[in-house]
Amino acid sequence: MTNKISLDAVAREQLKSAATGSAGRSAQTVYGGHEHVLRQTVVALTAGSALAEHESPGEATVHVLHGRVRLCAGSTSWEGRRGDLIAVPAVRHTLEALEDSSVLLTVAKQRTTPPTP
């Protein structure tokens, strides 16, 4: 992993991939991973596609890089446009693209085991 990447470039690549995929979505982790507390992933969704209802991944935010999205948790929803930051609720929720969109999903998970030296 390099110390600097272009989120715009990654978002463009993922949107192209989402447009050609059958599910209308694509994702690439740009920082962290399963062995880290912090994980950041660029997620691209074509208009009308969604991440189906799922459990909260832990403490998380969605930063809209491109387009317009709606995050729904029960009867509550939040719309986000380029530049908006949405705190992900700690309950089951969905993320849907109102237009072709890309977001930076940031998740901080609790460590279940001590880090390896």
The first five atom37 places (N, CA, C, CB, O) and aatype in JSON, in Angstrom:
{
  "aatype": [12, 16, 2, 11, 9, 15, 10, 3, 0, 19, 0, 1, 6, 5, 10, 11, 15, 0, 0, 16, 7, 15, 0, 7, 1, 15, 0, 5, 16, 19, 18, 7, 7, 8, 6, 8, 19, 10, 1, 5, 16, 19, 19, 0, 10, 16, 0, 7, 15, 0, 10, 0, 6, 8, 6, 15, 14, 7, 6, 0, 16, 19, 8, 19, 10, 8, 7, 1, 19, 1, 10, 4, 0, 7, 15, 16, 15, 17, 6, 7, 1, 1, 7, 3, 10, 9, 0, 19, 14, 0, 19, 1, 8, 16, 10, 6, 0, 10, 6, 3, 15, 15, 19, 10, 10, 16, 19, 0, 11, 5, 1, 16, 16, 14, 14, 16, 14],
  "atom_mask": [
    [1, 1, 1, 1, 1],
    [1, 1, 1, 1, 1],
    [1, 1, 1, 1, 1],
    [1, 1, 1, 1, 1],
    [1, 1, 1, 1, 1],
    [1, 1, 1, 1, 1],
    [1, 1, 1, 1, 1],
    [1, 1, 1, 1, 1],
    [1, 1, 1, 1, 1],
    [1, 1, 1, 1, 1],
    [1, 1, 1, 1, 1],
    [1, 1, 1, 1, 1],
    [1, 1, 1, 1, 1],
    [1, 1, 1, 1, 1],
    [1, 1, 1, 1, 1],
    [1, 1, 1, 1, 1],
    [1, 1, 1, 1, 1],
    [1, 1, 1, 1, 1],
    [1, 1, 1, 1, 1],
    [1, 1, 1, 1, 1],
    [1, 1, 1, 0, 1],
    [1, 1, 1, 1, 1],
    [1, 1, 1, 1, 1],
    [1, 1, 1, 0, 1],
    [1, 1, 1, 1, 1],
    [1, 1, 1, 1, 1],
    [1, 1, 1, 1, 1],
    [1, 1, 1, 1, 1],
    [1, 1, 1, 1, 1],
    [1, 1, 1, 1, 1],
    [1, 1, 1, 1, 1],
    [1, 1, 1, 0, 1],
    [1, 1, 1, 0, 1],
    [1, 1, 1, 1, 1],
    [1, 1, 1, 1, 1],
    [1, 1, 1, 1, 1],
    [1, 1, 1, 1, 1],
    [1, 1, 1, 1, 1],
    [1, 1, 1, 1, 1],
    [1, 1, 1, 1, 1],
    [1, 1, 1, 1, 1],
    [1, 1, 1, 1, 1],
    [1, 1, 1, 1, 1],
    [1, 1, 1, 1, 1],
    [1, 1, 1, 1, 1],
    [1, 1, 1, 1, 1],
    [1, 1, 1, 1, 1],
    [1, 1, 1, 0, 1],
    [1, 1, 1, 1, 1],
    [1, 1, 1, 1, 1],
    [1, 1, 1, 1, 1],
    [1, 1, 1, 1, 1],
    [1, 1, 1, 1, 1],
    [1, 1, 1, 1, 1],
    [1, 1, 1, 1, 1],
    [1, 1, 1, 1, 1],
    [1, 1, 1, 1, 1],
    [1, 1, 1, 0, 1],
    [1, 1, 1, 1, 1],
    [1, 1, 1, 1, 1],
    [1, 1, 1, 1, 1],
    [1, 1, 1, 1, 1],
    [1, 1, 1, 1, 1],
    [1, 1, 1, 1, 1],
    [1, 1, 1, 1, 1],
    [1, 1, 1, 1, 1],
    [1, 1, 1, 0, 1],
    [1, 1, 1, 1, 1],
    [1, 1, 1, 1, 1],
    [1, 1, 1, 1, 1],
    [1, 1, 1, 1, 1],
    [1, 1, 1, 1, 1],
    [1, 1, 1, 1, 1],
    [1, 1, 1, 0, 1],
    [1, 1, 1, 1, 1],
    [1, 1, 1, 1, 1],
    [1, 1, 1, 1, 1],
    [1, 1, 1, 1, 1],
    [1, 1, 1, 1, 1],
    [1, 1, 1, 0, 1],
    [1, 1, 1, 1, 1],
    [1, 1, 1, 1, 1],
    [1, 1, 1, 0, 1],
    [1, 1, 1, 1, 1],
    [1, 1, 1, 1, 1],
    [1, 1, 1, 1, 1],
    [1, 1, 1, 1, 1],
    [1, 1, 1, 1, 1],
    [1, 1, 1, 1, 1],
    [1, 1, 1, 1, 1],
    [1, 1, 1, 1, 1],
    [1, 1, 1, 1, 1],
    [1, 1, 1, 1, 1],
    [1, 1, 1, 1, 1],
    [1, 1, 1, 1, 1],
    [1, 1, 1, 1, 1],
    [1, 1, 1, 1, 1],
    [1, 1, 1, 1, 1],
    [1, 1, 1, 1, 1],
    [1, 1, 1, 1, 1],
    [1, 1, 1, 1, 1],
    [1, 1, 1, 1, 1],
    [1, 1, 1, 1, 1],
    [1, 1, 1, 1, 1],
    [1, 1, 1, 1, 1],
    [1, 1, 1, 1, 1],
    [1, 1, 1, 1, 1],
    [1, 1, 1, 1, 1],
    [1, 1, 1, 1, 1],
    [1, 1, 1, 1, 1],
    [1, 1, 1, 1, 1],
    [1, 1, 1, 1, 1],
    [1, 1, 1, 1, 1],
    [1, 1, 1, 1, 1],
    [1, 1, 1, 1, 1],
    [1, 1, 1, 1, 1],
    [1, 1, 1, 1, 1]
  ],
  "atom_positions": [
    [[0.85, -1.19, 0.0], [0.0, 0.0, 0.0], [0.88, 1.24, 0.0], [-0.96, 0.0, 1.22], [1.79, 1.37, 0.82]],
    [[0.62, 2.13, -0.91], [1.35, 3.38, -0.94], [0.75, 4.35, 0.08], [1.34, 4.0, -2.35], [-0.35, 4.11, 0.59]],
    [[1.45, 5.42, 0.37], [0.97, 6.4, 1.33], [-0.01, 7.39, 0.72], [2.13, 7.14, 1.93], [-0.67, 8.13, 1.45]],
    [[-0.1, 7.43, -0.62], [-0.99, 8.38, -1.27], [-1.68, 7.71, -2.45], [-0.2, 9.63, -1.75], [-1.05, 7.03, -3.26]],
    [[-2.99, 7.9, -2.52], [-3.74, 7.42, -3.67], [-4.73, 8.5, -4.08], [-4.47, 6.06, -3.35], [-5.03, 9.4, -3.28]],
    [[-5.24, 8.43, -5.28], [-6.26, 9.35, -5.74], [-7.62, 8.68, -5.56], [-6.03, 9.76, -7.22], [-7.95, 7.73, -6.27]],
    [[-8.41, 9.17, -4.62], [-9.75, 8.63, -4.43], [-10.61, 8.87, -5.65], [-10.4, 9.25, -3.19], [-11.47, 8.05, -5.98]],
    [[-10.4, 10.01, -6.34], [-11.14, 10.28, -7.57], [-10.87, 9.21, -8.62], [-10.78, 11.67, -8.12], [-11.8, 8.72, -9.27]],
    [[-9.59, 8.83, -8.78], [-9.24, 7.81, -9.77], [-9.83, 6.45, -9.39], [-7.71, 7.71, -9.9], [-10.36, 5.75, -10.24]],
    [[-9.73, 6.09, -8.12], [-10.29, 4.81, -7.67], [-11.81, 4.82, -7.86], [-9.92, 4.53, -6.18], [-12.38, 3.82, -8.3]],
    [[-12.46, 5.93, -7.53], [-13.91, 6.03, -7.7], [-14.3, 5.88, -9.16], [-14.41, 7.38, -7.15], [-15.27, 5.19, -9.47]],
    [[-13.56, 6.51, -10.07], [-13.84, 6.38, -11.51], [-13.71, 4.93, -11.96], [-12.89, 7.28, -12.33], [-14.56, 4.41, -12.68]],
    [[-12.62, 4.27, -11.52], [-12.39, 2.86, -11.89], [-13.53, 1.98, -11.37], [-11.04, 2.37, -11.34], [-14.01, 1.11, -12.09]],
    [[-13.94, 2.2, -10.12], [-14.99, 1.38, -9.53], [-16.35, 1.64, -10.19], [-15.07, 1.64, -8.03], [-17.15, 0.71, -10.33]],
    [[-16.62, 2.89, -10.58], [-17.87, 3.18, -11.28], [-17.9, 2.48, -12.63], [-18.04, 4.7, -11.47], [-18.95, 1.97, -13.04]],
    [[-16.77, 2.45, -13.33], [-16.7, 1.72, -14.61], [-16.96, 0.24, -14.38], [-15.31, 1.92, -15.29], [-17.71, -0.39, -15.13]],
    [[-16.36, -0.31, -13.34], [-16.54, -1.72, -13.01], [-17.99, -2.01, -12.62], [-15.6, -2.13, -11.88], [-18.54, -3.03, -13.03]],
    [[-18.6, -1.13, -11.85], [-19.99, -1.32, -11.43], [-20.92, -1.28, -12.64], [-20.41, -0.24, -10.41], [-21.9, -2.03, -12.7]],
    [[-20.62, -0.41, -13.6], [-21.47, -0.27, -14.79], [-21.45, -1.52, -15.65], [-21.02, 0.93, -15.62], [-22.42, -1.8, -16.36]],
    [[-20.38, -2.28, -15.6], [-20.28, -3.5, -16.42], [-20.63, -4.76, -15.64], [-18.89, -3.62, -16.99], [-20.76, -5.83, -16.24]],
    [[-20.79, -4.65, -14.34], [-21.11, -5.82, -13.51], [-22.6, -6.07, -13.44], [0.0, 0.0, 0.0], [-23.39, -5.14, -13.58]],
    [[-22.98, -7.3, -13.22], [-24.4, -7.66, -13.18], [-25.11, -7.11, -11.94], [-24.55, -9.17, -13.22], [-26.32, -6.87, -11.98]],
    [[-24.39, -6.89, -10.85], [-25.01, -6.4, -9.62], [-25.09, -4.88, -9.56], [-24.23, -6.91, -8.42], [-25.78, -4.33, -8.7]],
    [[-24.39, -4.19, -10.47], [-24.41, -2.73, -10.47], [-23.6, -2.12, -9.35], [0.0, 0.0, 0.0], [-23.85, -0.98, -8.95]],
    [[-22.64, -2.88, -8.83], [-21.8, -2.33, -7.76], [-20.39, -2.92, -7.85], [-22.42, -2.63, -6.37], [-20.16, -3.97, -8.45]],
    [[-19.47, -2.2, -7.22], [-18.08, -2.62, -7.19], [-17.42, -1.94, -6.0], [-17.34, -2.26, -8.54], [-17.86, -0.87, -5.57]],
    [[-16.36, -2.56, -5.46], [-15.7, -1.98, -4.28], [-14.22, -2.33, -4.28], [-16.37, -2.48, -2.99], [-13.8, -3.37, -4.8]],
    [[-13.45, -1.44, -3.68], [-12.02, -1.67, -3.51], [-11.57, -1.08, -2.18], [-11.2, -1.06, -4.68], [-11.77, 0.11, -1.93]],
    [[-10.98, -1.89, -1.32], [-10.42, -1.39, -0.07], [-9.17, -0.58, -0.4], [-10.1, -2.55, 0.92], [-8.28, -1.06, -1.1]],
    [[-9.11, 0.64, 0.11], [-7.98, 1.51, -0.17], [-7.07, 1.69, 1.04], [-8.48, 2.87, -0.64], [-5.94, 2.16, 0.91]],
    [[-7.57, 1.31, 2.21], [-6.74, 1.39, 3.41], [-7.23, 0.36, 4.41], [-6.76, 2.81, 4.03], [-8.43, 0.16, 4.56]],
    [[-6.3, -0.28, 5.09], [-6.65, -1.22, 6.15], [-7.05, -2.57, 5.6], [0.0, 0.0, 0.0], [-6.63, -2.96, 4.52]],
    [[-7.85, -3.25, 6.35], [-8.28, -4.59, 6.0], [-8.67, -5.33, 7.25], [0.0, 0.0, 0.0], [-8.8, -4.72, 8.32]],
    [[-8.86, -6.63, 7.14], [-9.32, -7.43, 8.27], [-8.37, -7.39, 9.46], [-9.52, -8.87, 7.84], [-8.82, -7.52, 10.6]],
    [[-7.09, -7.21, 9.22], [-6.13, -7.21, 10.32], [-5.98, -5.84, 10.99], [-4.78, -7.67, 9.8], [-5.22, -5.71, 11.95]],
    [[-6.69, -4.83, 10.5], [-6.61, -3.47, 11.04], [-7.92, -3.08, 11.73], [-6.28, -2.46, 9.93], [-8.97, -3.66, 11.44]],
    [[-7.84, -2.12, 12.62], [-9.04, -1.56, 13.24], [-9.77, -0.67, 12.23], [-8.68, -0.76, 14.53], [-11.0, -0.72, 12.13]],
    [[-9.02, 0.13, 11.48], [-9.59, 1.07, 10.51], [-9.55, 0.46, 9.12], [-8.83, 2.41, 10.53], [-8.54, -0.09, 8.69]],
    [[-10.69, 0.56, 8.44], [-10.77, 0.07, 7.06], [-11.53, 1.09, 6.23], [-11.46, -1.34, 6.98], [-12.59, 1.55, 6.64]],
    [[-10.97, 1.45, 5.06], [-11.63, 2.39, 4.16], [-11.79, 1.73, 2.8], [-10.83, 3.73, 4.06], [-10.83, 1.19, 2.23]],
    [[-13.01, 1.78, 2.29], [-13.34, 1.12, 1.04], [-14.11, 2.07, 0.14], [-14.14, -0.17, 1.29], [-15.08, 2.7, 0.58]],
    [[-13.69, 2.17, -1.12], [-14.46, 2.92, -2.11], [-15.5, 1.96, -2.66], [-13.53, 3.52, -3.26], [-15.17, 0.9, -3.18]],
    [[-16.77, 2.35, -2.55], [-17.89, 1.55, -3.04], [-18.58, 2.34, -4.13], [-18.88, 1.18, -1.88], [-18.94, 3.5, -3.93]],
    [[-18.77, 1.72, -5.29], [-19.47, 2.36, -6.41], [-20.77, 1.62, -6.66], [-18.59, 2.39, -7.69], [-20.81, 0.39, -6.65]],
    [[-21.83, 2.39, -6.89], [-23.15, 1.83, -7.17], [-23.75, 2.56, -8.37], [-24.09, 1.96, -5.92], [-23.69, 3.79, -8.44]],
    [[-24.31, 1.81, -9.31], [-25.0, 2.45, -10.42], [-26.38, 2.89, -9.94], [-25.11, 1.49, -11.64], [-26.91, 2.37, -8.96]],
    [[-26.97, 3.85, -10.64], [-28.28, 4.39, -10.28], [-29.28, 3.26, -10.1], [-28.78, 5.38, -11.34], [-29.41, 2.4, -10.97]],
    [[-29.99, 3.26, -8.97], [-31.0, 2.26, -8.7], [-30.5, 1.01, -8.01], [0.0, 0.0, 0.0], [-31.3, 0.21, -7.53]],
    [[-29.19, 0.82, -7.94], [-28.66, -0.36, -7.24], [-28.47, -0.02, -5.76], [-27.32, -0.83, -7.88], [-28.5, 1.15, -5.36]],
    [[-28.27, -1.06, -4.96], [-28.17, -0.84, -3.51], [-27.35, -1.92, -2.85], [-29.56, -0.79, -2.89], [-27.14, -3.01, -3.4]],
    [[-26.89, -1.6, -1.66], [-26.36, -2.61, -0.75], [-27.56, -2.98, 0.11], [-25.1, -2.08, 0.13], [-28.03, -2.17, 0.9]],
    [[-28.05, -4.2, -0.04], [-29.25, -4.64, 0.66], [-29.1, -4.47, 2.16], [-29.56, -6.11, 0.32], [-28.0, -4.3, 2.68]],
    [[-30.23, -4.51, 2.85], [-30.21, -4.33, 4.3], [-29.2, -5.28, 4.95], [-31.6, -4.56, 4.89], [-29.18, -6.48, 4.68]],
    [[-28.38, -4.7, 5.82], [-27.34, -5.47, 6.49], [-27.07, -4.88, 7.86], [-26.05, -5.51, 5.64], [-27.45, -3.75, 8.16]],
    [[-26.39, -5.68, 8.69], [-26.03, -5.23, 10.03], [-25.01, -4.11, 9.96], [-25.48, -6.4, 10.87], [-24.27, -3.99, 8.97]],
    [[-24.96, -3.3, 10.97], [-23.95, -2.25, 11.06], [-22.58, -2.89, 11.19], [-24.23, -1.3, 12.28], [-22.41, -3.85, 11.94]],
    [[-21.59, -2.37, 10.44], [-20.24, -2.96, 10.51], [-19.45, -2.51, 11.73], [-19.48, -2.6, 9.28], [-18.3, -2.92, 11.91]],
    [[-20.06, -1.7, 12.57], [-19.35, -1.09, 13.7], [-19.39, 0.42, 13.5], [0.0, 0.0, 0.0], [-20.22, 0.92, 12.74]],
    [[-18.53, 1.13, 14.17], [-18.49, 2.59, 14.01], [-18.1, 2.9, 12.58], [-17.5, 3.25, 15.03], [-17.04, 2.47, 12.12]],
    [[-18.95, 3.65, 11.85], [-18.71, 3.83, 10.42], [-19.28, 5.15, 9.9], [-19.31, 2.68, 9.64], [-20.21, 5.71, 10.48]],
    [[-18.7, 5.61, 8.8], [-19.21, 6.78, 8.08], [-19.19, 6.49, 6.58], [-18.36, 8.05, 8.41], [-18.45, 5.63, 6.1]],
    [[-20.04, 7.21, 5.86], [-20.07, 7.18, 4.41], [-19.8, 8.6, 3.93], [-21.44, 6.62, 3.86], [-20.55, 9.52, 4.25]],
    [[-18.73, 8.78, 3.15], [-18.4, 10.08, 2.57], [-18.71, 9.98, 1.08], [-16.87, 10.47, 2.83], [-18.11, 9.17, 0.38]],
    [[-19.64, 10.78, 0.6], [-20.05, 10.73, -0.81], [-18.97, 11.4, -1.67], [-21.44, 11.41, -1.02], [-18.7, 12.59, -1.53]],
    [[-18.37, 10.6, -2.56], [-17.33, 11.11, -3.47], [-17.93, 11.62, -4.77], [-16.31, 10.02, -3.76], [-17.42, 12.57, -5.36]],
    [[-19.01, 10.97, -5.22], [-19.62, 11.3, -6.5], [-21.07, 10.86, -6.47], [-18.86, 10.63, -7.7], [-21.39, 9.8, -5.93]],
    [[-21.96, 11.65, -7.04], [-23.35, 11.24, -7.17], [-24.2, 11.58, -5.97], [0.0, 0.0, 0.0], [-23.94, 12.53, -5.23]],
    [[-25.26, 10.76, -5.79], [-26.23, 11.0, -4.72], [-26.73, 9.66, -4.21], [-27.43, 11.88, -5.23], [-27.11, 8.79, -5.0]],
    [[-26.71, 9.49, -2.89], [-27.1, 8.22, -2.26], [-28.12, 8.47, -1.16], [-25.86, 7.49, -1.69], [-28.3, 9.6, -0.69]],
    [[-28.78, 7.38, -0.76], [-29.7, 7.44, 0.39], [-29.35, 6.29, 1.31], [-31.21, 7.36, -0.07], [-29.28, 5.13, 0.89]],
    [[-29.13, 6.6, 2.58], [-28.89, 5.6, 3.6], [-30.18, 5.5, 4.41], [-27.65, 5.96, 4.51], [-30.65, 6.5, 4.94]],
    [[-30.75, 4.29, 4.52], [-32.02, 4.09, 5.22], [-31.83, 3.12, 6.38], [-33.1, 3.56, 4.25], [-31.18, 2.08, 6.24]],
    [[-32.4, 3.48, 7.51], [-32.42, 2.61, 8.7], [-33.83, 2.66, 9.24], [-31.35, 3.06, 9.79], [-34.22, 3.64, 9.87]],
    [[-34.6, 1.6, 9.0], [-35.99, 1.61, 9.41], [-36.75, 2.68, 8.66], [0.0, 0.0, 0.0], [-36.68, 2.75, 7.44]],
    [[-37.48, 3.53, 9.39], [-38.26, 4.58, 8.74], [-37.48, 5.89, 8.61], [-39.53, 4.83, 9.53], [-38.02, 6.89, 8.14]],
    [[-36.21, 5.89, 9.0], [-35.38, 7.08, 8.91], [-34.43, 6.95, 7.73], [-34.59, 7.31, 10.22], [-33.89, 5.88, 7.48]],
    [[-34.21, 8.06, 7.01], [-33.25, 8.04, 5.9], [-32.51, 9.36, 5.81], [-33.96, 7.73, 4.57], [-32.99, 10.4, 6.26]],
    [[-31.34, 9.28, 5.22], [-30.5, 10.45, 5.01], [-30.04, 10.42, 3.56], [-29.29, 10.48, 6.0], [-29.59, 9.38, 3.08]],
    [[-30.13, 11.55, 2.88], [-29.61, 11.66, 1.52], [-28.27, 12.38, 1.58], [-30.6, 12.41, 0.57], [-28.08, 13.31, 2.36]],
    [[-27.35, 11.91, 0.74], [-26.05, 12.55, 0.68], [-25.65, 12.83, -0.75], [0.0, 0.0, 0.0], [-25.93, 12.04, -1.65]],
    [[-24.99, 13.95, -0.96], [-24.44, 14.36, -2.26], [-22.94, 14.52, -2.12], [-25.1, 15.68, -2.76], [-22.4, 14.49, -1.02]],
    [[-22.27, 14.7, -3.25], [-20.82, 14.85, -3.26], [-20.36, 15.77, -2.13], [-20.36, 15.41, -4.62], [-20.84, 16.9, -1.98]],
    [[-19.43, 15.27, -1.34], [-18.87, 16.05, -0.24], [-19.55, 15.82, 1.1], [0.0, 0.0, 0.0], [-19.0, 16.2, 2.14]],
    [[-20.74, 15.21, 1.1], [-21.45, 14.98, 2.36], [-20.88, 13.78, 3.1], [-22.95, 14.76, 2.09], [-20.39, 12.82, 2.5]],
    [[-20.94, 13.85, 4.42], [-20.5, 12.77, 5.3], [-21.7, 12.33, 6.12], [-19.31, 13.21, 6.22], [-22.34, 13.14, 6.79]],
    [[-22.01, 11.04, 6.06], [-23.16, 10.49, 6.78], [-22.64, 9.48, 7.81], [-24.19, 9.82, 5.8], [-21.91, 8.56, 7.46]],
    [[-23.02, 9.66, 9.06], [-22.68, 8.68, 10.09], [-23.62, 7.49, 9.92], [-22.79, 9.3, 11.54], [-24.84, 7.66, 9.85]],
    [[-23.06, 6.29, 9.85], [-23.85, 5.08, 9.68], [-24.44, 4.69, 11.04], [-22.99, 3.91, 9.08], [-23.7, 4.57, 12.02]],
    [[-25.76, 4.5, 11.1], [-26.36, 4.14, 12.38], [-25.94, 2.73, 12.8], [-27.91, 4.23, 12.3], [-25.58, 1.91, 11.96]],
    [[-26.0, 2.47, 14.08], [-25.57, 1.17, 14.62], [-26.71, 0.16, 14.58], [-25.06, 1.34, 16.06], [-26.86, -0.64, 15.5]],
    [[-27.5, 0.2, 13.52], [-28.62, -0.73, 13.32], [-28.61, -1.2, 11.87], [-29.99, -0.06, 13.68], [-27.84, -0.7, 11.05]],
    [[-29.49, -2.17, 11.55], [-29.6, -2.64, 10.17], [-29.95, -1.47, 9.26], [-30.66, -3.78, 10.05], [-30.74, -0.6, 9.63]],
    [[-29.36, -1.46, 8.06], [-29.57, -0.34, 7.16], [-29.29, -0.76, 5.71], [-28.68, 0.85, 7.56], [-28.74, -1.83, 5.45]],
    [[-29.69, 0.11, 4.78], [-29.4, -0.08, 3.36], [-28.72, 1.18, 2.83], [-30.7, -0.4, 2.54], [-28.86, 2.26, 3.41]],
    [[-28.01, 1.03, 1.73], [-27.43, 2.17, 1.03], [-27.83, 2.02, -0.43], [-25.86, 2.25, 1.19], [-27.5, 1.02, -1.07]],
    [[-28.54, 3.02, -0.96], [-28.98, 2.94, -2.34], [-28.47, 4.14, -3.13], [-30.51, 2.86, -2.42], [-28.32, 5.24, -2.59]],
    [[-28.2, 3.91, -4.41], [-27.72, 4.97, -5.3], [-28.91, 5.61, -5.99], [-26.71, 4.42, -6.33], [-29.67, 4.92, -6.69]],
    [[-29.09, 6.9, -5.82], [-30.15, 7.63, -6.5], [-29.71, 8.02, -7.9], [-30.55, 8.87, -5.69], [-30.53, 8.31, -8.77]],
    [[-28.39, 8.04, -8.11], [-27.75, 8.21, -9.42], [-26.42, 7.49, -9.33], [-27.57, 9.75, -9.81], [-26.02, 7.08, -8.24]],
    [[-25.72, 7.31, -10.45], [-24.42, 6.66, -10.39], [-23.58, 7.36, -9.31], [-23.69, 6.69, -11.78], [-23.41, 8.58, -9.35]],
    [[-23.07, 6.59, -8.37], [-22.44, 7.17, -7.18], [-21.25, 6.36, -6.71], [-23.44, 7.29, -6.05], [-21.15, 5.16, -6.97]],
    [[-20.36, 7.04, -6.01], [-19.27, 6.36, -5.31], [-19.13, 7.0, -3.94], [-17.92, 6.44, -6.12], [-19.31, 8.21, -3.78]],
    [[-18.82, 6.16, -2.96], [-18.67, 6.63, -1.58], [-17.4, 6.04, -0.99], [-19.91, 6.25, -0.72], [-16.9, 5.0, -1.44]],
    [[-16.89, 6.7, 0.02], [-15.79, 6.16, 0.81], [-16.4, 5.7, 2.13], [-14.63, 7.23, 1.05], [-16.82, 6.51, 2.95]],
    [[-16.44, 4.38, 2.32], [-16.95, 3.78, 3.55], [-15.78, 3.61, 4.5], [-17.66, 2.41, 3.27], [-14.8, 2.94, 4.18]],
    [[-15.88, 4.23, 5.67], [-14.84, 4.12, 6.69], [-15.44, 3.38, 7.88], [-14.28, 5.53, 7.12], [-16.49, 3.77, 8.4]],
    [[-14.76, 2.32, 8.3], [-15.24, 1.49, 9.41], [-14.11, 1.33, 10.42], [-15.74, 0.1, 8.91], [-12.97, 1.02, 10.05]],
    [[-14.43, 1.55, 11.69], [-13.49, 1.28, 12.78], [-14.09, 0.16, 13.61], [-13.22, 2.57, 13.66], [-15.12, 0.34, 14.26]],
    [[-13.45, -1.0, 13.58], [-13.96, -2.15, 14.32], [-13.2, -2.32, 15.62], [-13.86, -3.44, 13.47], [-12.02, -1.98, 15.72]],
    [[-13.89, -2.83, 16.62], [-13.24, -3.15, 17.88], [-12.3, -4.34, 17.67], [-14.29, -3.46, 18.99], [-12.65, -5.29, 16.96]],
    [[-11.14, -4.29, 18.27], [-10.23, -5.44, 18.21], [-10.78, -6.55, 19.11], [-8.78, -5.04, 18.65], [-11.19, -6.3, 20.24]],
    [[-10.79, -7.78, 18.58], [-11.23, -8.9, 19.39], [-10.05, -9.64, 19.98], [-12.09, -9.85, 18.57], [-10.18, -10.36, 20.98]],
    [[-8.88, -9.47, 19.36], [-7.66, -10.07, 19.88], [-6.57, -9.01, 19.84], [-7.24, -11.33, 19.06], [-6.65, -8.08, 19.04]],
    [[-5.57, -9.13, 20.7], [-4.5, -8.13, 20.68], [-3.74, -8.18, 19.37], [-3.54, -8.34, 21.86], [-3.63, -9.25, 18.76]],
    [[-3.21, -7.02, 18.92], [-2.44, -7.01, 17.68], [-1.19, -7.88, 17.81], [-2.06, -5.58, 17.29], [-0.61, -7.99, 18.89]],
    [[-0.78, -8.47, 16.72], [0.43, -9.31, 16.7], [1.66, -8.41, 16.68], [0.44, -10.29, 15.47], [1.72, -7.44, 15.92]],
    [[2.64, -8.73, 17.51], [3.85, -7.88, 17.53], [4.64, -7.99, 16.26], [4.75, -8.25, 18.7], [5.68, -7.34, 16.12]]
  ]
}
